[in-house]
Amino acid sequence: MTAERPALPAPRANPDLVGHEAAEKLLLDAWNSGRMAHAWLIGGVPGIGKATLAYRFARFVLAQGGQAGEPALFGAPEPPRSLDVPVGAPVFARIAAAGHSDLLTVERPMDEKKGKLKRDIPVDEVRRIAPFLRLTAAEGGWRVVVLDGADRLNPAGQNAILKILEEPPARALLIVVTDNPGALLPTIRSRCRKLALSPLPETAVLELLGRARPDLPDGDRRALAGLAEGSIGRAVELAEAGGLDLYRDMVALFGQAPRIDTVAAHGFADRLARRGNEAAYEVATELMVWWLARLVRAVARGELPAPVVPGEAEVARRLTGERGLERWVEVWEKVTRLFTRADTANLDRKQVVLNALLTLEAAAA
């Protein structure tokens, strides 16, 4: 029997925040000022710790009680110097177990039939927020809502949020987490204090990946960090889905262009089209689009993309050669449209992958 790998804690149970010290200080300063905004919009690319920061701030606020920066009876107390709440504190355990009466989490629910998260947040989930915030805090402090994945709100859900922001109750805090702030109504963005998180530095990704997957060789961890581009969530997902092996095989096929081996191409496509291997298909198609987009950006700058795996630089150098930027932009657009159409029209996955490889092969001819 093999020992179970330690996993990174879920955001609500994660005691550590890595790489976002400046954002934490901004939140702490806002609290200590006594003039804290009632709504915060935390944005950034997926998997960098936005939800972890949101729950860290929620824990802190619920642990304080009273008004932000409220002076004590005999003068102002010593202001907190960190958002950290000890793991052994009751408030930490209750939030980790989703059992704190003054915290409401709104996020995409699980689709029980498909066994995965639903595409959007239903408006009925959003409509729970207003009555929750209007209630008196059960513990005499604040009522806090963490809205995770706000870019998945439909127009009705966004309008429901807007109504809350227009007339926020006292001692109510709404923390909005989103991968894409631009998908929200401008009026929502204007009524929140914005906090944009940057991708994590590679050192932070390597540190966190070492905790989550200590079984991986150093070289694999560095390659995964390169693929993840500052997202520890993405790095872990790729590791769990065998994304690095898929990437190596994909680059090897690209390196054969303009004469990709037919047997190898069919073997690769068969693997992704196999029943029950949907995760591998999704990872491989995302990596193919990512590789082409990165190639286009590099060619536009007159450079080559930084290699993630051995031999990749030579593949990029040979494919670009004397071919212009327009040709590779066209390839990227065609492949992206192909995969998007495959998702919406439920096309045969094997044929979709083969068509993408044929598109690249033709461009390299």
C-alpha positions as CSV (number, residue, x, y, z in Angstrom):
1,M,0.0,0.0,0.0
2,T,1.4,3.4,-0.9
3,A,1.2,6.4,1.4
4,E,-1.4,9.0,0.4
5,R,0.2,12.1,-1.1
6,P,-0.2,15.3,1.0
7,A,-2.5,17.7,-0.9
8,L,-2.6,21.4,-0.7
9,P,-5.5,22.4,1.6
10,A,-8.7,23.7,0.2
11,P,-8.8,27.6,0.3
12,R,-11.1,27.7,3.4
13,A,-8.8,25.4,5.3
14,N,-5.4,26.7,4.1
15,P,-3.5,28.5,6.9
16,D,-0.7,29.7,4.5
17,L,-0.6,32.5,2.0
18,V,2.5,32.5,-0.2
19,G,3.6,35.2,-2.6
20,H,0.9,37.8,-1.8
21,E,2.4,39.7,1.1
22,A,1.6,43.1,-0.4
23,A,-2.1,42.2,-0.9
24,E,-2.3,41.0,2.7
25,K,-0.8,44.2,4.0
26,L,-3.3,46.3,2.0
27,L,-6.2,44.4,3.6
28,L,-4.7,44.7,7.0
29,D,-4.1,48.5,6.6
30,A,-7.7,48.9,5.5
31,W,-9.0,47.2,8.6
32,N,-6.7,49.1,10.9
33,S,-7.7,52.4,9.4
34,G,-11.3,52.0,10.6
35,R,-12.6,52.9,7.1
36,M,-12.7,49.5,5.5
37,A,-14.6,49.1,2.2
38,H,-17.7,46.9,2.5
39,A,-16.9,45.1,-0.7
40,W,-13.6,43.8,-2.2
41,L,-13.0,42.5,-5.7
42,I,-10.0,40.1,-5.7
43,G,-9.0,39.3,-9.3
44,G,-6.2,37.4,-11.1
45,V,-5.5,34.4,-13.1
46,P,-6.8,31.0,-11.8
47,G,-4.9,29.0,-9.2
48,I,-2.7,31.8,-7.6
49,G,-4.4,32.0,-4.2
50,K,-7.3,34.4,-4.6
51,A,-9.8,32.2,-2.7
52,T,-7.1,31.4,-0.1
53,L,-6.7,35.2,0.5
54,A,-10.4,35.7,0.6
55,Y,-10.9,33.1,3.4
56,R,-7.8,34.3,5.2
57,F,-9.4,37.8,5.4
58,A,-12.8,36.4,6.3
59,R,-11.3,34.4,9.2
60,F,-9.4,37.5,10.4
61,V,-12.5,39.7,10.3
62,L,-14.7,37.1,12.1
63,A,-12.0,36.5,14.7
64,Q,-11.8,40.2,15.5
65,G,-15.4,41.0,16.2
66,G,-16.6,44.6,16.6
67,Q,-16.0,47.5,14.2
68,A,-12.9,47.7,12.1
69,G,-10.3,49.8,14.0
70,E,-12.8,50.4,16.8
71,P,-11.1,51.9,19.9
72,A,-11.3,50.0,23.1
73,L,-12.9,51.6,26.2
74,F,-9.6,53.0,27.5
75,G,-8.1,53.9,24.1
76,A,-7.2,52.2,20.8
77,P,-5.9,48.6,21.1
78,E,-2.7,47.5,19.6
79,P,-3.5,47.1,15.9
80,P,-3.2,43.6,14.4
81,R,0.0,43.0,12.5
82,S,-1.1,40.1,10.4
83,L,-4.2,38.5,9.0
84,D,-3.1,35.2,10.4
85,V,-5.5,33.2,12.6
86,P,-3.9,30.2,14.3
87,V,-5.0,26.8,13.0
88,G,-6.0,25.8,16.6
89,A,-8.4,28.8,16.9
90,P,-12.1,27.8,17.0
91,V,-12.9,30.2,14.2
92,F,-10.4,28.5,12.0
93,A,-11.8,25.1,12.5
94,R,-15.4,26.2,12.0
95,I,-14.7,28.0,8.8
96,A,-12.6,25.1,7.5
97,A,-15.6,22.8,8.2
98,A,-18.1,25.3,6.6
99,G,-19.8,25.6,10.0
100,H,-19.5,29.3,10.9
101,S,-22.9,30.9,11.2
102,D,-21.6,34.4,10.2
103,L,-19.9,33.2,7.0
104,L,-21.7,32.4,3.7
105,T,-20.0,31.0,0.7
106,V,-21.5,31.2,-2.7
107,E,-19.9,29.3,-5.5
108,R,-20.6,27.0,-8.4
109,P,-22.6,23.9,-7.1
110,M,-21.8,20.4,-8.0
111,D,-23.7,18.7,-10.9
112,E,-24.5,15.4,-9.3
113,K,-25.3,13.7,-12.6
114,K,-22.1,14.7,-14.3
115,G,-19.9,14.5,-11.2
116,K,-18.3,17.9,-11.7
117,L,-19.0,21.6,-11.0
118,K,-21.8,23.3,-12.9
119,R,-20.8,25.8,-15.6
120,D,-22.5,28.8,-13.8
121,I,-23.6,30.0,-10.4
122,P,-27.4,29.8,-10.3
123,V,-29.2,33.1,-9.5
124,D,-31.0,31.4,-6.6
125,E,-27.6,30.9,-4.9
126,V,-26.9,34.7,-5.2
127,R,-30.3,35.6,-3.8
128,R,-29.2,34.0,-0.5
129,I,-26.7,36.8,0.1
130,A,-29.0,39.8,0.7
131,P,-31.1,38.2,3.5
132,F,-28.0,36.7,5.1
133,L,-26.2,40.1,5.3
134,R,-29.3,41.8,6.8
135,L,-29.4,39.4,9.7
136,T,-27.7,40.4,13.0
137,A,-24.4,38.7,13.4
138,A,-24.8,35.6,15.5
139,E,-21.6,36.3,17.4
140,G,-21.9,40.1,17.6
141,G,-19.4,41.0,15.0
142,W,-19.6,40.9,11.2
143,R,-21.4,39.0,8.6
144,V,-19.1,37.9,5.7
145,V,-19.9,36.5,2.3
146,V,-17.2,35.0,0.0
147,L,-18.5,34.9,-3.6
148,D,-16.0,32.6,-5.4
149,G,-16.1,32.5,-9.2
150,A,-18.1,35.7,-9.8
151,D,-17.3,35.7,-13.5
152,R,-19.6,32.6,-13.6
153,L,-22.7,34.8,-12.7
154,N,-25.4,35.3,-15.3
155,P,-26.9,38.7,-15.9
156,A,-29.6,38.1,-13.3
157,G,-27.0,37.1,-10.7
158,Q,-24.9,40.1,-11.4
159,N,-27.9,42.4,-11.0
160,A,-28.7,40.8,-7.7
161,I,-25.1,41.5,-6.5
162,L,-25.5,45.1,-7.7
163,K,-28.5,45.7,-5.6
164,I,-26.6,44.5,-2.5
165,L,-23.7,46.8,-3.3
166,E,-26.0,49.8,-3.7
167,E,-27.3,49.5,-0.1
168,P,-24.8,47.5,1.9
169,P,-25.9,46.7,5.5
170,A,-23.7,47.8,8.4
171,R,-21.0,45.4,9.5
172,A,-21.4,43.4,6.3
173,L,-18.4,42.4,4.2
174,L,-18.7,41.0,0.6
175,I,-15.5,39.4,-0.8
176,V,-15.8,38.8,-4.6
177,V,-13.3,36.5,-6.1
178,T,-13.0,36.3,-9.9
179,D,-10.6,35.1,-12.6
180,N,-11.9,37.7,-15.0
181,P,-13.0,41.0,-13.5
182,G,-13.8,42.3,-17.0
183,A,-16.7,39.8,-17.1
184,L,-18.5,41.7,-14.3
185,L,-20.7,44.8,-14.8
186,P,-18.8,48.1,-14.6
187,T,-21.2,49.2,-11.9
188,I,-20.2,46.2,-9.8
189,R,-16.5,46.8,-10.3
190,S,-16.9,50.5,-9.4
191,R,-18.6,49.7,-6.1
192,C,-15.9,47.4,-4.9
193,R,-12.4,48.1,-3.8
194,K,-10.2,46.3,-6.3
195,L,-7.3,44.0,-5.4
196,A,-5.5,42.5,-8.3
197,L,-3.2,39.6,-7.5
198,S,-0.2,38.8,-9.8
199,P,0.9,35.3,-10.8
200,L,3.2,33.7,-8.3
201,P,6.9,33.8,-8.7
202,E,8.4,30.6,-9.9
203,T,10.1,30.1,-6.5
204,A,6.7,30.2,-4.8
205,V,5.2,27.7,-7.3
206,L,8.1,25.3,-6.7
207,E,7.8,25.6,-3.0
208,L,4.1,24.8,-3.0
209,L,4.4,22.1,-5.6
210,G,7.1,20.5,-3.4
211,R,4.5,20.3,-0.6
212,A,1.7,19.0,-2.8
213,R,3.8,16.5,-4.8
214,P,7.1,15.7,-3.0
215,D,7.3,12.5,-5.1
216,L,8.1,14.4,-8.3
217,P,11.7,14.8,-9.4
218,D,13.1,18.3,-9.3
219,G,13.2,18.5,-13.1
220,D,9.5,17.6,-13.4
221,R,8.6,20.2,-10.8
222,R,10.5,22.9,-12.7
223,A,8.9,21.9,-16.0
224,L,5.4,22.0,-14.4
225,A,6.2,25.4,-12.9
226,G,7.1,26.6,-16.4
227,L,3.8,25.3,-17.8
228,A,1.8,26.8,-15.0
229,E,3.1,30.3,-15.5
230,G,2.7,31.4,-11.9
231,S,-0.4,29.3,-11.0
232,I,0.1,26.6,-8.3
233,G,-3.4,25.4,-8.9
234,R,-2.6,24.8,-12.6
235,A,0.7,23.1,-11.7
236,V,-1.1,20.7,-9.4
237,E,-3.8,20.0,-11.9
238,L,-1.2,19.2,-14.6
239,A,0.7,16.9,-12.3
240,E,-2.4,15.0,-11.3
241,A,-3.6,14.7,-15.0
242,G,-0.2,13.5,-16.3
243,G,0.0,16.8,-18.2
244,L,3.8,16.9,-18.4
245,D,4.0,13.5,-20.2
246,L,1.2,14.7,-22.6
247,Y,3.2,17.9,-23.2
248,R,6.4,16.0,-24.0
249,D,4.5,13.8,-26.4
250,M,2.9,16.8,-28.0
251,V,6.1,18.6,-28.5
252,A,7.7,15.5,-30.0
253,L,4.9,15.3,-32.5
254,F,5.3,19.0,-33.4
255,G,8.9,18.4,-33.9
256,Q,8.2,15.9,-36.7
257,A,6.3,18.5,-38.8
258,P,6.0,18.9,-41.7
259,R,5.9,15.1,-41.8
260,I,4.3,13.9,-38.5
261,D,4.4,10.2,-38.1
262,T,0.9,8.9,-38.9
263,V,1.1,5.9,-36.4
264,A,2.4,8.2,-33.6
265,A,-0.3,10.8,-34.3
266,H,-3.1,8.2,-34.2
267,G,-1.7,6.7,-31.0
268,F,-1.7,10.1,-29.4
269,A,-5.2,10.8,-30.6
270,D,-6.5,7.4,-29.5
271,R,-5.2,7.9,-26.0
272,L,-7.0,11.2,-25.7
273,A,-10.3,9.9,-27.2
274,R,-10.4,6.8,-24.9
275,R,-13.6,6.6,-22.8
276,G,-13.0,7.9,-19.3
277,N,-10.0,9.9,-20.4
278,E,-11.8,13.2,-20.7
279,A,-9.4,15.0,-18.3
280,A,-6.4,14.1,-20.4
281,Y,-8.2,15.4,-23.6
282,E,-9.0,18.7,-21.9
283,V,-5.4,19.1,-20.6
284,A,-3.8,18.2,-24.0
285,T,-6.0,20.5,-26.0
286,E,-5.5,23.4,-23.5
287,L,-1.7,22.8,-23.7
288,M,-1.8,22.8,-27.5
289,V,-3.6,26.1,-27.6
290,W,-1.3,27.5,-24.9
291,W,1.8,26.3,-26.9
292,L,0.7,28.0,-30.1
293,A,-0.3,31.2,-28.3
294,R,3.1,31.4,-26.6
295,L,4.8,30.8,-30.0
296,V,2.8,33.6,-31.6
297,R,3.7,36.0,-28.8
298,A,7.4,35.1,-29.0
299,V,7.5,35.4,-32.8
300,A,5.8,38.8,-32.6
301,R,8.7,39.9,-30.4
302,G,11.3,38.4,-32.7
303,E,12.2,35.8,-30.0
304,L,11.7,32.1,-29.3
305,P,9.6,30.9,-26.4
306,A,11.5,29.7,-23.3
307,P,11.7,25.9,-23.5
308,V,9.9,23.9,-20.8
309,V,11.2,20.4,-21.8
310,P,14.5,19.4,-23.5
311,G,14.5,19.8,-27.3
312,E,11.6,22.3,-27.3
313,A,13.7,25.3,-28.4
314,E,14.9,23.5,-31.5
315,V,11.3,22.5,-32.4
316,A,10.1,26.2,-32.1
317,R,13.2,27.4,-34.1
318,R,12.6,25.0,-36.9
319,L,8.8,25.5,-37.1
320,T,9.1,29.3,-37.2
321,G,12.1,29.4,-39.6
322,E,11.3,31.9,-42.3
323,R,7.5,31.6,-41.8
324,G,5.9,34.9,-40.8
325,L,3.8,35.8,-37.8
326,E,0.6,35.8,-39.8
327,R,0.8,32.1,-40.6
328,W,1.2,31.1,-36.9
329,V,-1.6,33.5,-35.8
330,E,-3.8,31.7,-38.4
331,V,-2.8,28.3,-37.0
332,W,-3.6,29.4,-33.5
333,E,-7.0,30.8,-34.5
334,K,-7.9,27.6,-36.4
335,V,-6.9,25.2,-33.7
336,T,-8.7,27.3,-31.0
337,R,-11.9,27.4,-33.1
338,L,-11.6,23.7,-33.7
339,F,-11.4,22.8,-30.0
340,T,-14.2,25.3,-29.1
341,R,-16.5,23.8,-31.7
342,A,-15.7,20.3,-30.6
343,D,-16.8,21.2,-27.1
344,T,-20.1,22.7,-28.2
345,A,-21.0,20.2,-31.0
346,N,-19.7,17.1,-29.2
347,L,-17.4,16.1,-32.1
348,D,-15.3,13.0,-32.2
349,R,-12.3,13.7,-30.0
350,K,-9.8,11.6,-32.0
351,Q,-10.7,13.3,-35.2
352,V,-10.5,16.7,-33.6
353,V,-6.9,16.0,-32.3
354,L,-5.9,14.7,-35.7
355,N,-7.3,17.7,-37.5
356,A,-5.3,20.0,-35.1
357,L,-2.1,18.1,-35.9
358,L,-2.8,18.3,-39.6
359,T,-3.3,22.1,-39.3
360,L,0.1,22.5,-37.8
361,E,1.7,20.1,-40.2
362,A,0.3,22.1,-43.2
363,A,1.6,25.3,-41.7
364,A,5.1,23.9,-41.4
365,A,5.1,22.6,-45.0
